[in-house]
Amino acid sequence: MQLDEDKRRHLYSQRYFSLSISALSLVIVTALILSFTLPPKECYERQTLRFNTVCTDCQVDKCANCLESGISGCDRCEKGLFFNGEKCTDCDDFEDTVICSECSALNECTKCNLGYRLGFPDTDYEGKCLTCDDGNCDVCDRAAGTC
């Protein structure tokens, strides 16, 4: 049986279209299998993983870790800063020194630098860093304020 030119072209185009779709499907399935079976890529500090393959720098200035929150978020800011939803901001109102080393919000310290102690809960000093009574003391007792 002899095919005319149009029928022959149609038959070959169907055959090659089917082969192309099969090959593309195989590539996609292989890529999916590899993405779930290969160990996750490790990124450096100040980076996040995009598309499970590419490490990208955090876009928030002074962000120390954005691995969980993604490129435009921040999980942990540099010492003395906290993430307010848009940027890393100072923990306290002091401009020249960092007294509060870790905080959950502005003037809500959870950890103080050396030479300071954390104020007691349910007082006016809750979330504030207070100086140690002894000026030469790096680490002081929270209750007594002495070394």
C-alpha positions as semicolon CSV with decimal commas, in nm:
position;residue;x (nm);y (nm);z (nm)
1;M;0,000;0,000;0,000
2;Q;0,140;0,331;-0,106
3;L;0,076;0,647;0,097
4;D;0,050;0,987;-0,054
5;E;0,281;1,262;0,074
6;D;0,028;1,423;0,316
7;K;-0,062;1,093;0,484
8;R;0,303;0,997;0,517
9;R;0,389;1,331;0,679
10;H;0,094;1,301;0,912
11;L;0,196;0,947;1,014
12;Y;0,558;1,050;1,082
13;S;0,458;1,364;1,273
14;Q;0,233;1,157;1,499
15;R;0,510;0,905;1,558
16;Y;0,772;1,172;1,640
17;F;0,527;1,370;1,853
18;S;0,459;1,056;2,059
19;L;0,831;0,986;2,093
20;S;0,898;1,348;2,199
21;I;0,623;1,341;2,463
22;S;0,751;1,007;2,595
23;A;1,109;1,136;2,619
24;L;0,999;1,459;2,790
25;S;0,786;1,263;3,037
26;L;1,081;1,037;3,118
27;V;1,305;1,339;3,184
28;I;1,045;1,500;3,414
29;V;0,983;1,179;3,609
30;T;1,358;1,122;3,649
31;A;1,411;1,479;3,773
32;L;1,129;1,440;4,026
33;I;1,263;1,109;4,153
34;L;1,613;1,253;4,191
35;S;1,490;1,565;4,370
36;F;1,318;1,352;4,636
37;T;1,587;1,086;4,674
38;L;1,903;1,296;4,678
39;P;2,002;1,443;5,016
40;P;1,903;1,809;5,057
41;K;2,166;2,063;4,966
42;E;2,330;2,247;5,256
43;C;2,360;2,625;5,230
44;Y;2,598;2,858;5,410
45;E;2,488;3,094;5,685
46;R;2,307;3,400;5,546
47;Q;2,164;3,188;5,261
48;T;1,843;3,000;5,184
49;L;1,766;2,712;4,953
50;R;1,553;2,789;4,647
51;F;1,392;2,519;4,434
52;N;1,573;2,254;4,648
53;T;1,889;2,308;4,443
54;V;2,016;2,667;4,452
55;C;2,158;2,851;4,754
56;T;2,071;3,222;4,745
57;D;2,177;3,503;4,979
58;C;1,922;3,641;5,224
59;Q;1,782;3,972;5,097
60;V;1,716;4,120;5,443
61;D;2,010;4,339;5,551
62;K;2,190;4,212;5,866
63;C;2,003;3,878;5,860
64;A;2,214;3,593;6,000
65;N;1,983;3,307;5,895
66;C;1,689;3,288;5,651
67;L;1,689;2,914;5,575
68;E;1,335;2,848;5,706
69;S;1,167;3,180;5,623
70;G;1,304;3,212;5,270
71;I;1,488;3,474;5,073
72;S;1,278;3,777;5,179
73;G;1,232;3,675;5,545
74;C;1,468;3,631;5,838
75;D;1,480;3,358;6,103
76;R;1,757;3,521;6,309
77;C;1,916;3,864;6,283
78;E;2,270;3,956;6,383
79;K;2,347;4,005;6,753
80;G;2,151;4,292;6,905
81;L;1,884;4,293;6,632
82;F;1,541;4,137;6,577
83;F;1,326;4,086;6,266
84;N;1,017;4,308;6,273
85;G;0,855;4,149;5,966
86;E;1,036;4,377;5,721
87;K;1,392;4,432;5,840
88;C;1,639;4,362;6,120
89;T;1,600;4,634;6,383
90;D;1,789;4,725;6,703
91;C;1,676;4,543;7,017
92;D;1,704;4,856;7,229
93;D;1,709;5,233;7,194
94;F;2,082;5,270;7,263
95;E;2,262;5,391;6,952
96;D;2,632;5,346;7,030
97;T;2,627;5,021;7,230
98;V;2,459;4,684;7,214
99;I;2,333;4,604;7,563
100;C;2,062;4,358;7,464
101;S;2,212;4,071;7,262
102;E;1,890;3,881;7,187
103;C;1,529;3,999;7,189
104;S;1,181;3,918;7,064
105;A;1,084;4,282;6,997
106;L;1,203;4,636;7,069
107;N;1,304;4,666;7,438
108;E;1,198;4,304;7,506
109;C;1,536;4,143;7,575
110;T;1,573;3,772;7,628
111;K;1,953;3,777;7,671
112;C;2,190;4,054;7,779
113;N;2,555;4,119;7,695
114;L;2,837;4,076;7,944
115;G;2,820;4,325;8,229
116;Y;2,440;4,328;8,226
117;R;2,161;4,116;8,372
118;L;1,802;4,062;8,266
119;G;1,528;4,230;8,469
120;F;1,271;4,017;8,650
121;P;0,936;3,925;8,495
122;D;0,624;4,112;8,613
123;T;0,825;4,420;8,711
124;D;0,897;4,752;8,540
125;Y;1,233;4,602;8,436
126;E;1,095;4,297;8,257
127;G;1,270;4,258;7,921
128;K;1,530;4,523;8,009
129;C;1,902;4,478;8,061
130;L;2,030;4,622;8,389
131;T;2,394;4,692;8,470
132;C;2,568;4,468;8,718
133;D;2,624;4,640;9,053
134;D;2,995;4,562;9,034
135;G;3,145;4,756;8,741
136;N;3,423;4,498;8,695
137;C;3,182;4,204;8,667
138;D;3,121;4,039;8,330
139;V;2,861;3,788;8,448
140;C;2,642;3,878;8,743
141;D;2,372;3,705;8,938
142;R;2,029;3,803;8,810
143;A;1,874;3,838;9,155
144;A;2,156;4,005;9,345
145;G;2,327;4,193;9,061
146;T;2,667;4,089;9,194
147;C;2,937;3,861;9,057
